[in-house]
Amino acid sequence: LAGGERAEALRRAQLTWISGHGRGSDACVDTPGWENFSGKRCADYLREYCEGGGFRAGAEWTGGPQFNQPELHCCACGKPSLGESLEIDSLSNHTALRAIA
């Protein structure tokens, strides 16, 4: 695949992962000890801001780097399972390595 085709394959894989993400899966575990920069933990996000593996409508502002990325640490907000993380990382690393070559 050419560079543009690789990028498109990565984008499609990520979109497929997002649409088929196994929300509430036993394979997902909240990051132990994680807190946002205001002291909120994953249990707080589950109660107040997230459900079904994403942010509740209107609560999207509580994610991202300014809140220590709960979407990467809390299952309720969309943290991928270990298997999903490895699959995406593998594809990303493969694409990055091939783009450099």
Backbone as JSON Lines, residues from 0, in Angstrom:
{"i":0,"aa":"L","n":[0.84,-1.2,0.0],"ca":[0.0,0.0,0.0],"c":[0.87,1.25,0.0]}
{"i":1,"aa":"A","n":[0.44,2.26,-0.72],"ca":[1.14,3.54,-0.71],"c":[0.85,4.27,0.59]}
{"i":2,"aa":"G","n":[1.64,5.32,0.89],"ca":[1.5,6.05,2.16],"c":[0.09,6.52,2.44]}
{"i":3,"aa":"G","n":[-0.59,7.09,1.43],"ca":[-1.96,7.55,1.62],"c":[-2.92,6.42,1.9]}
{"i":4,"aa":"E","n":[-2.69,5.28,1.24],"ca":[-3.54,4.12,1.47],"c":[-3.33,3.56,2.87]}
{"i":5,"aa":"R","n":[-2.1,3.6,3.36],"ca":[-1.82,3.14,4.74],"c":[-2.55,4.02,5.75]}
{"i":6,"aa":"A","n":[-2.48,5.32,5.54],"ca":[-3.16,6.25,6.45],"c":[-4.67,5.99,6.42]}
{"i":7,"aa":"E","n":[-5.22,5.76,5.25],"ca":[-6.65,5.48,5.13],"c":[-6.99,4.16,5.82]}
{"i":8,"aa":"A","n":[-6.14,3.15,5.69],"ca":[-6.38,1.87,6.36],"c":[-6.37,2.05,7.88]}
{"i":9,"aa":"L","n":[-5.44,2.86,8.38],"ca":[-5.4,3.14,9.82],"c":[-6.65,3.86,10.26]}
{"i":10,"aa":"R","n":[-7.07,4.86,9.5],"ca":[-8.28,5.61,9.84],"c":[-9.49,4.69,9.87]}
{"i":11,"aa":"R","n":[-9.62,3.82,8.87],"ca":[-10.74,2.88,8.83],"c":[-10.7,1.91,10.01]}
{"i":12,"aa":"A","n":[-9.51,1.44,10.37],"ca":[-9.38,0.52,11.5],"c":[-9.79,1.21,12.79]}
{"i":13,"aa":"Q","n":[-9.4,2.47,12.95],"ca":[-9.77,3.2,14.15],"c":[-11.27,3.44,14.21]}
{"i":14,"aa":"L","n":[-11.88,3.79,13.08],"ca":[-13.33,3.99,13.04],"c":[-14.07,2.69,13.31]}
{"i":15,"aa":"T","n":[-13.55,1.58,12.79],"ca":[-14.15,0.28,13.05],"c":[-14.06,-0.05,14.53]}
{"i":16,"aa":"W","n":[-12.91,0.23,15.13],"ca":[-12.75,-0.02,16.56],"c":[-13.74,0.81,17.34]}
{"i":17,"aa":"I","n":[-13.87,2.09,17.0],"ca":[-14.78,2.97,17.74],"c":[-16.22,2.47,17.62]}
{"i":18,"aa":"S","n":[-16.65,2.11,16.41],"ca":[-18.04,1.68,16.22],"c":[-18.31,0.31,16.83]}
{"i":19,"aa":"G","n":[-17.3,-0.54,16.92],"ca":[-17.52,-1.88,17.44],"c":[-16.95,-2.11,18.82]}
{"i":20,"aa":"H","n":[-16.56,-1.04,19.5],"ca":[-15.92,-1.13,20.82],"c":[-16.83,-1.89,21.78]}
{"i":21,"aa":"G","n":[-16.29,-2.89,22.45],"ca":[-17.04,-3.7,23.41],"c":[-17.24,-2.96,24.72]}
{"i":22,"aa":"R","n":[-18.23,-2.1,24.78],"ca":[-18.49,-1.3,25.98],"c":[-18.86,-2.2,27.16]}
{"i":23,"aa":"G","n":[-18.31,-1.91,28.31],"ca":[-18.64,-2.67,29.51],"c":[-18.02,-4.05,29.54]}
{"i":24,"aa":"S","n":[-17.08,-4.29,28.69],"ca":[-16.45,-5.61,28.6],"c":[-15.66,-5.92,29.87]}
{"i":25,"aa":"D","n":[-15.62,-7.21,30.25],"ca":[-14.82,-7.63,31.4],"c":[-13.33,-7.41,31.15]}
{"i":26,"aa":"A","n":[-12.93,-7.31,29.87],"ca":[-11.52,-7.15,29.53],"c":[-11.02,-5.73,29.81]}
{"i":27,"aa":"C","n":[-11.93,-4.8,30.04],"ca":[-11.53,-3.42,30.32],"c":[-11.44,-3.21,31.83]}
{"i":28,"aa":"V","n":[-10.34,-2.61,32.26],"ca":[-10.14,-2.32,33.67],"c":[-9.73,-0.85,33.79]}
{"i":29,"aa":"D","n":[-10.42,-0.11,34.64],"ca":[-10.04,1.29,34.88],"c":[-8.58,1.35,35.34]}
{"i":30,"aa":"T","n":[-7.89,2.39,34.95],"ca":[-6.5,2.58,35.36],"c":[-6.46,2.81,36.87]}
{"i":31,"aa":"P","n":[-5.79,1.94,37.62],"ca":[-5.75,2.08,39.08],"c":[-5.16,3.43,39.5]}
{"i":32,"aa":"G","n":[-5.84,4.09,40.42],"ca":[-5.35,5.34,40.98],"c":[-5.5,6.56,40.09]}
{"i":33,"aa":"W","n":[-6.11,6.4,38.91],"ca":[-6.24,7.54,38.0],"c":[-7.16,8.61,38.59]}
{"i":34,"aa":"E","n":[-6.78,9.86,38.4],"ca":[-7.61,11.01,38.76],"c":[-7.44,12.08,37.68]}
{"i":35,"aa":"N","n":[-8.49,12.87,37.47],"ca":[-8.31,14.03,36.62],"c":[-7.62,15.09,37.47]}
{"i":36,"aa":"F","n":[-7.42,16.26,36.94],"ca":[-6.66,17.27,37.67],"c":[-7.48,17.98,38.75]}
{"i":37,"aa":"S","n":[-8.75,17.55,38.91],"ca":[-9.61,18.09,39.96],"c":[-9.94,17.05,41.02]}
{"i":38,"aa":"G","n":[-9.25,15.89,40.97],"ca":[-9.46,14.85,41.97],"c":[-10.59,13.89,41.65]}
{"i":39,"aa":"K","n":[-11.21,14.01,40.48],"ca":[-12.28,13.07,40.1],"c":[-11.65,11.76,39.63]}
{"i":40,"aa":"R","n":[-12.29,10.65,40.01],"ca":[-11.82,9.31,39.64],"c":[-12.79,8.7,38.63]}
{"i":41,"aa":"C","n":[-12.47,7.53,38.13],"ca":[-13.33,6.86,37.16],"c":[-14.74,6.63,37.7]}
{"i":42,"aa":"A","n":[-14.87,6.29,38.97],"ca":[-16.2,6.09,39.56],"c":[-17.02,7.38,39.51]}
{"i":43,"aa":"D","n":[-16.36,8.52,39.69],"ca":[-17.04,9.81,39.58],"c":[-17.49,10.06,38.14]}
{"i":44,"aa":"Y","n":[-16.61,9.73,37.19],"ca":[-16.96,9.91,35.79],"c":[-18.14,9.02,35.41]}
{"i":45,"aa":"L","n":[-18.18,7.81,35.92],"ca":[-19.3,6.92,35.64],"c":[-20.6,7.53,36.18]}
{"i":46,"aa":"R","n":[-20.57,8.07,37.37],"ca":[-21.76,8.68,37.99],"c":[-22.18,9.97,37.3]}
{"i":47,"aa":"E","n":[-21.2,10.77,36.9],"ca":[-21.53,12.14,36.49],"c":[-21.41,12.44,34.99]}
{"i":48,"aa":"Y","n":[-20.46,11.82,34.3],"ca":[-20.15,12.29,32.95],"c":[-20.19,11.25,31.84]}
{"i":49,"aa":"C","n":[-20.03,9.98,32.16],"ca":[-19.89,8.96,31.12],"c":[-20.92,7.85,31.26]}
{"i":50,"aa":"E","n":[-21.22,7.23,30.12],"ca":[-22.06,6.03,30.12],"c":[-21.87,5.33,28.79]}
{"i":51,"aa":"G","n":[-21.96,4.03,28.81],"ca":[-21.88,3.24,27.6],"c":[-20.59,3.37,26.81]}
{"i":52,"aa":"G","n":[-19.52,3.73,27.47],"ca":[-18.25,3.83,26.79],"c":[-18.0,5.16,26.11]}
{"i":53,"aa":"G","n":[-18.71,6.18,26.51],"ca":[-18.51,7.52,25.95],"c":[-19.02,8.58,26.9]}
{"i":54,"aa":"F","n":[-18.81,9.81,26.52],"ca":[-19.29,10.91,27.35],"c":[-20.79,11.12,27.12]}
{"i":55,"aa":"R","n":[-21.49,11.45,28.19],"ca":[-22.91,11.78,28.06],"c":[-23.03,13.07,27.25]}
{"i":56,"aa":"A","n":[-24.17,13.23,26.61],"ca":[-24.42,14.44,25.83],"c":[-24.23,15.66,26.73]}
{"i":57,"aa":"G","n":[-23.43,16.59,26.27],"ca":[-23.16,17.81,27.02],"c":[-22.0,17.7,27.99]}
{"i":58,"aa":"A","n":[-21.47,16.49,28.19],"ca":[-20.36,16.3,29.14],"c":[-19.04,16.05,28.42]}
{"i":59,"aa":"E","n":[-19.02,16.22,27.12],"ca":[-17.8,15.98,26.35],"c":[-16.65,16.86,26.81]}
{"i":60,"aa":"W","n":[-16.98,18.01,27.35],"ca":[-15.96,18.97,27.81],"c":[-15.13,18.41,28.96]}
{"i":61,"aa":"T","n":[-15.59,17.34,29.61],"ca":[-14.87,16.79,30.76],"c":[-13.78,15.8,30.35]}
{"i":62,"aa":"G","n":[-13.53,15.66,29.05],"ca":[-12.49,14.76,28.55],"c":[-11.3,15.52,27.99]}
{"i":63,"aa":"G","n":[-10.4,14.76,27.41],"ca":[-9.23,15.35,26.77],"c":[-8.09,15.61,27.74]}
{"i":64,"aa":"P","n":[-7.0,16.17,27.21],"ca":[-5.79,16.36,28.02],"c":[-5.98,17.31,29.2]}
{"i":65,"aa":"Q","n":[-6.88,18.29,29.06],"ca":[-7.08,19.22,30.17],"c":[-7.7,18.55,31.39]}
{"i":66,"aa":"F","n":[-8.27,17.35,31.21],"ca":[-8.83,16.58,32.32],"c":[-8.14,15.22,32.45]}
{"i":67,"aa":"N","n":[-6.9,15.14,32.01],"ca":[-6.07,13.94,32.14],"c":[-6.65,12.74,31.39]}
{"i":68,"aa":"Q","n":[-7.35,12.97,30.32],"ca":[-7.85,11.97,29.37],"c":[-8.6,10.79,30.0]}
{"i":69,"aa":"P","n":[-9.74,11.05,30.61],"ca":[-10.51,9.94,31.17],"c":[-10.91,8.91,30.11]}
{"i":70,"aa":"E","n":[-11.01,9.32,28.86],"ca":[-11.36,8.38,27.79],"c":[-10.27,7.34,27.56]}
{"i":71,"aa":"L","n":[-9.09,7.58,28.09],"ca":[-8.0,6.6,27.99],"c":[-7.78,5.82,29.29]}
{"i":72,"aa":"H","n":[-8.49,6.21,30.36],"ca":[-8.27,5.6,31.67],"c":[-9.51,4.97,32.29]}
{"i":73,"aa":"C","n":[-10.71,5.38,31.86],"ca":[-11.95,4.91,32.47],"c":[-12.79,4.15,31.45]}
{"i":74,"aa":"C","n":[-13.14,2.93,31.76],"ca":[-13.93,2.1,30.85],"c":[-15.25,2.77,30.49]}
{"i":75,"aa":"A","n":[-15.89,3.4,31.45],"ca":[-17.18,4.04,31.2],"c":[-17.08,5.16,30.17]}
{"i":76,"aa":"C","n":[-15.89,5.73,30.03],"ca":[-15.67,6.84,29.1],"c":[-15.06,6.4,27.77]}
{"i":77,"aa":"G","n":[-14.74,5.12,27.63],"ca":[-14.24,4.62,26.36],"c":[-12.86,4.02,26.36]}
{"i":78,"aa":"K","n":[-12.27,3.83,27.55],"ca":[-10.95,3.19,27.59],"c":[-11.03,1.85,26.87]}
{"i":79,"aa":"P","n":[-10.12,1.59,25.94],"ca":[-10.16,0.3,25.25],"c":[-9.67,-0.83,26.14]}
{"i":80,"aa":"S","n":[-10.13,-2.03,25.82],"ca":[-9.62,-3.2,26.52],"c":[-8.17,-3.4,26.11]}
{"i":81,"aa":"L","n":[-7.45,-4.24,26.81],"ca":[-6.05,-4.5,26.49],"c":[-5.9,-5.0,25.06]}
{"i":82,"aa":"G","n":[-6.75,-5.92,24.65],"ca":[-6.68,-6.47,23.3],"c":[-6.9,-5.4,22.25]}
{"i":83,"aa":"E","n":[-7.86,-4.52,22.48],"ca":[-8.12,-3.44,21.53],"c":[-6.96,-2.47,21.48]}
{"i":84,"aa":"S","n":[-6.37,-2.17,22.63],"ca":[-5.22,-1.26,22.67],"c":[-4.06,-1.82,21.87]}
{"i":85,"aa":"L","n":[-3.78,-3.1,22.06],"ca":[-2.67,-3.73,21.36],"c":[-2.91,-3.75,19.86]}
{"i":86,"aa":"E","n":[-4.15,-4.0,19.45],"ca":[-4.47,-4.05,18.03],"c":[-4.25,-2.69,17.38]}
{"i":87,"aa":"I","n":[-4.73,-1.63,18.01],"ca":[-4.56,-0.29,17.46],"c":[-3.09,0.11,17.48]}
{"i":88,"aa":"D","n":[-2.38,-0.14,18.59],"ca":[-0.97,0.19,18.66],"c":[-0.17,-0.55,17.61]}
{"i":89,"aa":"S","n":[-0.49,-1.8,17.39],"ca":[0.22,-2.6,16.4],"c":[0.03,-2.01,15.01]}
{"i":90,"aa":"L","n":[-1.18,-1.67,14.67],"ca":[-1.45,-1.09,13.36],"c":[-0.79,0.28,13.24]}
{"i":91,"aa":"S","n":[-0.87,1.1,14.28],"ca":[-0.25,2.44,14.25],"c":[1.26,2.33,14.11]}
{"i":92,"aa":"N","n":[1.88,1.44,14.88],"ca":[3.34,1.28,14.82],"c":[3.76,0.75,13.46]}
{"i":93,"aa":"H","n":[3.01,-0.21,12.94],"ca":[3.34,-0.78,11.63],"c":[3.26,0.32,10.56]}
{"i":94,"aa":"T","n":[2.2,1.12,10.61],"ca":[2.03,2.19,9.64],"c":[3.15,3.21,9.77]}
{"i":95,"aa":"A","n":[3.5,3.58,11.0],"ca":[4.55,4.57,11.21],"c":[5.89,4.05,10.72]}
{"i":96,"aa":"L","n":[6.19,2.79,11.0],"ca":[7.47,2.22,10.57],"c":[7.55,2.13,9.05]}
{"i":97,"aa":"R","n":[6.45,1.76,8.41],"ca":[6.45,1.64,6.97],"c":[6.54,3.02,6.32]}
{"i":98,"aa":"A","n":[5.96,4.05,6.94],"ca":[6.0,5.39,6.39],"c":[7.42,5.96,6.43]}
{"i":99,"aa":"I","n":[8.2,5.55,7.44],"ca":[9.59,6.02,7.57],"c":[10.47,5.34,6.54]}
{"i":100,"aa":"A","n":[10.21,4.07,6.27],"ca":[11.05,3.28,5.36],"c":[11.02,3.79,3.93]}
